[in-house]
Amino acid sequence: MNNETDNDGITKELAKGKFTDTMLANMRALIGTELRTDACLNNEYATRLAILRFCEGIGDDNPLWTDADYAEGGPYGTLVAPPSFIFACLGSVQVGWPGLGGFHAETKMTFGEPIRVGEKITAKVVFDGFDGPIADSNFGGRRIKDYLRQEYRNEDGELKATFICSRMRFERGEMQKRRESRALDVPHPWKDEELAEIERQILAERPRGATPRYWDDVQIGDEIDVITKGPLGLTDFIAFIAAGAAPIPRVSAHSVALKRYHKHPKWAFRDPRTHALEPVYSVHYNDYAAQLQGAQIAYDVGIQRTCWQIHSLTNWMGDAGRLKALTGQYRAHVYLGDVVRLGGRVDAKEVDADGQHVVKLTTWATNQRGQQAMPGTAVVALPRRPAA
């Protein structure tokens, strides 16, 4: 592969850093550091249009977040944002590990009160450290797992959500060597009748809405309604960026981007087909970049998948339900052309430490290959059935 270097230090490959003792020592010294977020902020305010644009970008048209007249009659008396809207304020921040590749590995979240329209949301991000490096793995050679703690508060200091973002860091050269061992038939060769059935299922999906789902009526072993995403197209991936949910740092163009890349050459590469400079983030819409990362073709964003998980849970719990916590592990890549079905099962019912009646769920996201792309868990608070 051509790895010629421009006079600005940018190559036609993604940077290929190595784990070194110096790198590890530098990263240990950063543990506990609050990180700068200015280059990654997208929405400071939960305006009506910011919420709507985000919901369109994840394919969630629940009227509680998108219809002001409907929401006025709901439990909050106004529009609220879906719990995933925090990603539209600040998806995440990059820290250290110069030249290494990275995949989002795991998400852990807790939620406070919903974000109401008009609230100002501020994010605080702290580097909480890392595990490893693990000596070797079949997936991509030596790797580490790092942890960013992200706290989102409104202007009154109320904690709206906490997001523990864990990423796997690896040496891209080692990941590329193993790419062929993970080869798949992508994009998936769908048949017309399969596509028609997928679209029928999607069009039949409905949020529970104003009809309460009572804690009393839920049984252990119940499964939640399945929602389907796909076949995933380039526009689905771009819409997520347009929703303000992903770039770390923000995607930019022309002279703004060029100045950033000259300052940080490892943030970019030169596409050999178009000769344009592209950000590392383009692995999520550029097949060439994705292959340099050791993947097959362009793939989804980890938090994008979590947004779909949240969509499935809020559809099921109804307007009166509250999502309190979730986890998700990102296993298989979700590629362009894939279909993902998200569901879950009730595993327990209890009264929690806050005195709320909650259900605990196991959740999943499976693709058309039968792979479990995101095993997870969730805790949902539900209303009690009124006494007769």
N, C-alpha and C positions, 0 to 999 in steps of 0.2 A: 504494500500500500504506500502511496506517495506521502512522504512525511517532510516535504520541503518546508523550510521555515521562511516566512516573510521577514522583511527588515524590521517589522514591528514585534517579532517574536511569536507570532501566531502561526500555527501549523495547520496542515490539512487533516490532522487527527486530533482527537481529544487528548489533553495532557496525560502523560503516563508517569505519575509520581510513584515513589516507592516508600514503604514503611521504613523509617530510619529511627535510630535511638534519639536523634535530635528532634525529629518531628513528634515522637511520643512524649518527650520531655516538655516540649513547648505546649502540647495539648494538655498535659497534666497541670501545667502552670496556669492554664485558662479556667480550670474547674472553679465554679462559683461566680464566674464573670457575668455581669449583665451585658447583653449584646446590643449593639446599635441596630435600630430597626428602620431608620428613615428611608432607605432604599427599597424596602420591602412592603411598606404600608400601601394599601389600596383604597380603603374607605375608612375615614375617621367617623363618619356619621351614618347611622342606619336610616337613610332617607327612603322614601317610598320607591324611588326608581332604583336605588342601589339594591334594595331587597328584591325587587321584581327582576332586575337584570341577573342577579345571582340565581334566583329560582329558575329562570329560563335556561341558565347555563348548566344546571344539574337536572333539568327535566322534571321539576316538581311544581305543579300548578295548584297546590292546595290553596283554597280561597282564604284560609286563615292568614296566609302571608301575602296574597296577591290581590284580594278584593276588599277594598276599604269598607264598603257597605256591609258585606258579610261579616268582616272582622269586628265591626262596631257592635254587632249583636252577639259576639262570642264571649268567652270567659274573661278576656282582658279589656274589652271595650274599645279596642283599637287594633290596628295592624301590628303583628309581631313578626319577627324574623324566624326562620327555621333554626334549630340549634346549630346547624352547620354554618350559619352565616359568619361565625367568627373567622372562618377561612377567607372570607371576602374582605375582612379587615386586615388580616395579616396571615398568610398561609404558613410561612415559616421563614427562617433565616439560615444562611449558610455560615459555617464557622470553620476555619482552619482546614487541615488535611489537604494542603496544596497538591494538586495534580492527581488526587485519588478519585476514583469513581464512587458513586453513592446510590443506593436504593433505599427508599423509605421501607423500614422493616416492620414497624409496629406502632400502633396508636393506642393511647389510654386517655380517656376524657371523663371529666365530671362537669355537671352543668348546674348553674343556679337558676334564678328567675329568667324567663325569656327576654330577649332584647326587644324593646318596644320601638316603634317607628320614631325617629328623631333623636334617639340616644346617641351620645358620643362614646365610642369604644376605644380604649387605649390598651395596647399590648405590651407586656413586659416579658422579655425572653432571657433565660438564664441557662448557661451551659453547665449541666449537672454531671458531666464526666463521661466515661466510656469503659467498656469491657474489652479485654483482649490486648494484643491481637491473638486470635486463635491461629494455631500453627498452620493449619491447612483445612480446606473444605472442598468438597467435590464441586460446589457451585462456582467458586471463584478464587480459589487459593486462600492466602492469608486474608483475614478480615477482622474488623473491630465493629462493635455496636456502640454508638454514642447516644446521648440523651439531652434533648433540649426541653426545658420546662417553660411553657408559655401560659401566661395568665392574662385574662381579658376582663377589664373592669369598665364600668360606666363612669360618668363625670362625678357621681356621688361616691365613688370608690367601691361600689357593690361588685362582688366577683360574679361574673356571668359564666365563665367557663375556665377550666384548666385543661391544657393539652400537653401531654408528654409525648414528644415526637422522637422516635428512635430510628436511627438510620444505620444501615450496614455500609461500611467503607471498605473499599477493596482496590487492588492494583489492576488497572484496566487491561494491561497486557495479559495477565493471568486469566481474567474473565473472558477475553477474546479467544484465548486458546481453547476454551471449553464450549464456545458458542455452538459448534457443529454437533456436539454431543447432546445439545438440547433442541436440535432442529425440529421444526413442526411444519405442517402444511398451512402456511399463512399467506394472505388472508384465507379464512375458511371458505371452502367451495359450497356455498349454500345453494339449495334447490329452490325453485320458485314456490313450490307448495310449502316448504319449510318457512320461507320468508312470510308468506301469507298468514300462516298460523302464529308466528311470532308477533306480527303486527296486530292480529286479532286479540291476542292476550294483552298486549300493551294498551290497546284502546279500551279494553274492558276494566282496566284498573281504576279504582276509586278510593279516595281517602274516606275514612269512617265519618269524619266531619262532626256535626253537632250531636249525633246520637252517641251518648256516653257508652264507653265500654267499662262496665263495672267490674271492680276487683272480685266481687262476690261470685260473678258468673264465669270467670276464667278458671279453667281446669289445668292442672299439671299435665303436660303432654300435648296441650293445644298447640297447633302451628299457626303462625301469623300468615297473612296473605302474601303471596309472592309478587314481587315486582320485577320487571324485566328491563334490561338496558341493552340495546343493540339491535341489529349488528352495528357496532360502533364505527362511525365514520370520522373522517378528518374534521368535519364541522363540529361534531360532538366534542372533540378534543379542543378545538379552537374556541368554541363557545364557553368552555370552562375558563379559559384565559380571559375572554371578554367579560366574564362574570366577575373578574377581579379576584379570583380565588387562588391563583397558583404561583406566579413567577417569583423566584427568589435569586437575585433581585428582579425587579419589574422588567418585563420585556420592553425594549425601546427600539428606535429606528434612527437611521441616517447618522447625522453628526453626534447626536446624543449617545447612540450606541457605540460609535467608533471611538469616541473619547474614553468611554468606559473600558472598551476592549484594549486600547493602547495602555491604559493604566493597569489593567488586570488581564494580561494575555491568556491566562489559563481559563478565563471565563468563556472563551470563544474558540472557534476553528473556522477555517476557510473551506466552504463546500466546493469540492473539485468540479462539480457539474455546473453550478451557477456562478462560481467564483465569489459569491457573497459571503460575508462574515455572518456566522450564526452562533447563538448562545448555546452553552451546554444544555440548557433547558429544552432545546429543540429535539432532544431524544423523544419527546412526547408528541412530535408531529413530523419528524424528519427521519425517514428510514435509515439513511446513511449514518446519521448521528447515533441512532439506536443501536446499529450494528457495531459501531465503535465502542459502545458501552457494553457489548457482549450479548445484546438481545437480538431478536430475529428481525423485527420491524418496529415501527413506532408503537409505544405502549402508554397506558393511562398513568395518571398521577395517583399516588397512594391516597392522599386526602380526597381525591375525586371519588374513589371507591367508598371511602367512609361517608361521603355525602349521600351516596346511593343507599348505604346501610341505614343512615338516619332517615332517609325518605321512606324506606320500608317500615321502619318503626313508627314514625309519626303518622303514616297512613293507617296503621293498625290501631294505634292507641286512641285516636280521636282527639277532638279539640280540648277535652277536659283532662287528657293524660299529660304526664310530664316525663320527659326523658331525663334521667338523673345521672347515668353513667354508661359508658361503653368501652369495649376494647376491640381491636382488630389486628390481625397479623396478616401481612401481605406476603402471600406464598407465590403462586404462579403469576407470571406477567399476564396482563389483559391487553391483547393486541388489537390493532385495527382489524375490523371484521368479526371480532368475537361477540358473543352474546353472553351476558351475565344475568343469572337469576338469583335474587336475594330473598332470603326467608329466615325463619327462626322458629324456635320451640320453647314453650314455657317449661322451665325446670323446677321452679320453686315459687311459693307465695309466702310473704311474711310482712310483719310490721317492722320498719327499720328504726334506726336510732333517732330519726327525726319525727317518729310517730306517724309516718306515712305508710299507706298500704301499697306495697310494691310487688311486682313480679320480676323474677330473674329469668333471663332467656339465654339460650345458646343461639348464635346467629351464624349464617353462612352465606357465601357467594360462590356459586358454581358456574363454570363455563360449559360450552357445548362439548368439550372433550372429557367432561366428568371430573375435572380438577377442582379441588377446593381452593379457590383463589383468595379467600379471606375468612378464615374461621374467627369467630369473635363471641362476645358476650354483651349483654345489655341489662340495665336496671330501669324499669319504668314504673312510675307511681300512677295509680288509677283511682278514680273516685269510688266511694262506697255506694251501694244501692240504698236509696232512702228507705227508712223504716215504713212499713205499711201502716 
